[in-house]
Amino acid sequence: MRDGRKAERYVLQAPGRIVIEDAVHPCTIYDKSRTGARLIKYGKLELPPTLAIEMGAAGVQQPCWLIW
């Protein structure tokens, strides 16, 4: 059964960082697609409507917005 998503997801389980107003919080990027990502293991951090995600050593920030 197809799940109806527009973009294929790739399971990563890779370390990442959530950036909120220049504060960096560790997380795990569980899966990622062209249109989104699922973050896990970020503790009790309350996610705001907009944030940035960093992945890998380059420190490039990807602007994001909270959907779920």
Backbone as JSON Lines, residues from 0, in Angstrom:
{"i":0,"aa":"M","n":[0.84,-1.19,0.0],"ca":[0.0,0.0,0.0],"c":[0.88,1.25,0.0]}
{"i":1,"aa":"R","n":[0.64,2.14,-0.9],"ca":[1.38,3.39,-1.0],"c":[0.86,4.36,0.04]}
{"i":2,"aa":"D","n":[1.75,5.17,0.65],"ca":[1.33,6.06,1.73],"c":[0.87,7.43,1.25]}
{"i":3,"aa":"G","n":[0.91,7.73,-0.04],"ca":[0.37,8.97,-0.57],"c":[1.28,10.17,-0.47]}
{"i":4,"aa":"R","n":[2.49,10.0,-0.01],"ca":[3.42,11.13,0.08],"c":[3.91,11.52,-1.31]}
{"i":5,"aa":"K","n":[4.21,12.79,-1.47],"ca":[4.67,13.29,-2.77],"c":[6.14,13.0,-3.0]}
{"i":6,"aa":"A","n":[6.92,12.85,-1.94],"ca":[8.37,12.64,-2.08],"c":[8.78,11.38,-1.31]}
{"i":7,"aa":"E","n":[9.71,10.65,-1.86],"ca":[10.2,9.43,-1.23],"c":[11.03,9.79,0.02]}
{"i":8,"aa":"R","n":[10.81,9.02,1.1],"ca":[11.54,9.24,2.34],"c":[12.74,8.3,2.42]}
{"i":9,"aa":"Y","n":[13.8,8.78,3.05],"ca":[15.0,7.99,3.27],"c":[15.29,7.95,4.76]}
{"i":10,"aa":"V","n":[15.37,6.75,5.33],"ca":[15.68,6.62,6.75],"c":[17.16,6.91,6.94]}
{"i":11,"aa":"L","n":[17.46,7.84,7.83],"ca":[18.83,8.25,8.07],"c":[19.32,7.86,9.46]}
{"i":12,"aa":"Q","n":[18.54,8.2,10.47],"ca":[18.93,8.09,11.86],"c":[20.31,8.72,12.06]}
{"i":13,"aa":"A","n":[20.46,9.95,11.57],"ca":[21.72,10.68,11.59],"c":[21.69,11.77,12.64]}
{"i":14,"aa":"P","n":[22.83,12.08,13.26],"ca":[22.86,13.19,14.21],"c":[22.62,14.52,13.51]}
{"i":15,"aa":"G","n":[21.9,15.39,14.17],"ca":[21.63,16.71,13.63],"c":[21.55,17.72,14.76]}
{"i":16,"aa":"R","n":[21.29,18.96,14.4],"ca":[21.17,20.02,15.38],"c":[19.98,20.9,15.02]}
{"i":17,"aa":"I","n":[19.19,21.22,16.01],"ca":[18.08,22.16,15.85],"c":[18.6,23.52,16.29]}
{"i":18,"aa":"V","n":[18.41,24.54,15.46],"ca":[18.88,25.88,15.79],"c":[17.67,26.78,15.96]}
{"i":19,"aa":"I","n":[17.55,27.34,17.16],"ca":[16.44,28.25,17.48],"c":[17.07,29.52,18.07]}
{"i":20,"aa":"E","n":[16.95,30.62,17.35],"ca":[17.49,31.92,17.8],"c":[18.94,31.77,18.25]}
{"i":21,"aa":"D","n":[19.77,31.18,17.44],"ca":[21.21,30.99,17.67],"c":[21.55,30.0,18.78]}
{"i":22,"aa":"A","n":[20.57,29.37,19.42],"ca":[20.83,28.31,20.38],"c":[20.77,26.97,19.64]}
{"i":23,"aa":"V","n":[21.76,26.11,19.88],"ca":[21.86,24.83,19.16],"c":[21.49,23.7,20.1]}
{"i":24,"aa":"H","n":[20.62,22.8,19.63],"ca":[20.14,21.67,20.42],"c":[20.36,20.39,19.61]}
{"i":25,"aa":"P","n":[21.0,19.37,20.2],"ca":[21.22,18.12,19.47],"c":[19.91,17.38,19.23]}
{"i":26,"aa":"C","n":[19.85,16.64,18.14],"ca":[18.69,15.82,17.82],"c":[19.14,14.69,16.92]}
{"i":27,"aa":"T","n":[18.22,13.83,16.57],"ca":[18.45,12.8,15.57],"c":[17.48,13.05,14.42]}
{"i":28,"aa":"I","n":[17.99,13.09,13.21],"ca":[17.14,13.21,12.03],"c":[16.8,11.78,11.62]}
{"i":29,"aa":"Y","n":[15.57,11.37,11.93],"ca":[15.17,9.98,11.73],"c":[15.0,9.65,10.25]}
{"i":30,"aa":"D","n":[14.24,10.48,9.55],"ca":[14.12,10.29,8.11],"c":[14.01,11.64,7.43]}
{"i":31,"aa":"K","n":[14.25,11.63,6.12],"ca":[14.29,12.88,5.37],"c":[13.78,12.63,3.96]}
{"i":32,"aa":"S","n":[13.13,13.63,3.4],"ca":[12.69,13.58,2.01],"c":[12.97,14.94,1.38]}
{"i":33,"aa":"R","n":[12.6,15.09,0.14],"ca":[12.76,16.38,-0.54],"c":[11.9,17.46,0.11]}
{"i":34,"aa":"T","n":[10.8,17.06,0.75],"ca":[9.84,18.02,1.28],"c":[9.8,18.1,2.8]}
{"i":35,"aa":"G","n":[10.61,17.3,3.51],"ca":[10.55,17.37,4.96],"c":[11.48,16.4,5.65]}
{"i":36,"aa":"A","n":[11.42,16.43,6.98],"ca":[12.25,15.55,7.8],"c":[11.51,15.26,9.1]}
{"i":37,"aa":"R","n":[11.83,14.12,9.71],"ca":[11.28,13.78,11.02],"c":[12.42,13.82,12.03]}
{"i":38,"aa":"L","n":[12.25,14.62,13.06],"ca":[13.26,14.77,14.1],"c":[12.84,13.99,15.33]}
{"i":39,"aa":"I","n":[13.79,13.31,15.95],"ca":[13.53,12.6,17.19],"c":[14.67,12.88,18.16]}
{"i":40,"aa":"K","n":[14.5,12.46,19.39],"ca":[15.52,12.56,20.45],"c":[16.02,13.98,20.64]}
{"i":41,"aa":"Y","n":[15.09,14.92,20.81],"ca":[15.48,16.3,21.09],"c":[15.04,16.72,22.48]}
{"i":42,"aa":"G","n":[14.82,15.74,23.34],"ca":[14.49,16.0,24.74],"c":[13.14,16.67,24.91]}
{"i":43,"aa":"K","n":[13.06,17.53,25.9],"ca":[11.8,18.21,26.2],"c":[11.71,19.59,25.54]}
{"i":44,"aa":"L","n":[12.53,19.81,24.55],"ca":[12.54,21.07,23.82],"c":[11.2,21.28,23.12]}
{"i":45,"aa":"E","n":[10.59,22.42,23.35],"ca":[9.34,22.76,22.66],"c":[9.7,23.47,21.36]}
{"i":46,"aa":"L","n":[9.31,22.88,20.25],"ca":[9.69,23.44,18.95],"c":[8.78,24.6,18.57]}
{"i":47,"aa":"P","n":[9.39,25.72,18.13],"ca":[8.6,26.86,17.69],"c":[8.1,26.64,16.26]}
{"i":48,"aa":"P","n":[7.24,27.51,15.75],"ca":[6.73,27.36,14.38],"c":[7.82,27.4,13.31]}
{"i":49,"aa":"T","n":[8.91,28.14,13.54],"ca":[10.01,28.18,12.58],"c":[11.32,27.9,13.31]}
{"i":50,"aa":"L","n":[12.23,27.22,12.62],"ca":[13.51,26.84,13.18],"c":[14.46,26.52,12.04]}
{"i":51,"aa":"A","n":[15.66,26.11,12.36],"ca":[16.61,25.67,11.34],"c":[17.2,24.33,11.78]}
{"i":52,"aa":"I","n":[17.61,23.53,10.82],"ca":[18.23,22.25,11.1],"c":[19.61,22.24,10.46]}
{"i":53,"aa":"E","n":[20.6,21.75,11.21],"ca":[21.95,21.53,10.69],"c":[22.2,20.03,10.66]}
{"i":54,"aa":"M","n":[22.86,19.58,9.6],"ca":[23.21,18.18,9.49],"c":[24.6,18.08,8.89]}
{"i":55,"aa":"G","n":[25.43,17.25,9.46],"ca":[26.78,17.09,8.95],"c":[27.73,18.12,9.53]}
{"i":56,"aa":"A","n":[28.98,18.01,9.16],"ca":[30.03,18.86,9.72],"c":[30.07,20.25,9.1]}
{"i":57,"aa":"A","n":[29.45,20.45,7.95],"ca":[29.54,21.74,7.25],"c":[28.83,22.86,8.0]}
{"i":58,"aa":"G","n":[27.84,22.54,8.83],"ca":[27.13,23.56,9.59],"c":[26.17,24.39,8.77]}
{"i":59,"aa":"V","n":[25.78,23.9,7.6],"ca":[24.83,24.62,6.76],"c":[23.43,24.49,7.38]}
{"i":60,"aa":"Q","n":[22.76,25.61,7.56],"ca":[21.43,25.6,8.17],"c":[20.35,25.56,7.11]}
{"i":61,"aa":"Q","n":[19.39,24.67,7.32],"ca":[18.22,24.56,6.45],"c":[17.03,25.16,7.19]}
{"i":62,"aa":"P","n":[16.47,26.28,6.72],"ca":[15.29,26.83,7.37],"c":[14.12,25.85,7.29]}
{"i":63,"aa":"C","n":[13.34,25.76,8.37],"ca":[12.23,24.81,8.44],"c":[11.05,25.45,9.15]}
{"i":64,"aa":"W","n":[9.91,24.82,9.0],"ca":[8.73,25.21,9.76],"c":[8.06,23.95,10.25]}
{"i":65,"aa":"L","n":[7.47,24.05,11.42],"ca":[6.84,22.93,12.09],"c":[5.5,22.61,11.44]}
{"i":66,"aa":"I","n":[5.3,21.35,11.09],"ca":[4.04,20.91,10.5],"c":[3.22,20.12,11.52]}
{"i":67,"aa":"W","n":[3.83,19.11,12.14],"ca":[3.11,18.27,13.1],"c":[3.64,18.5,14.48]}
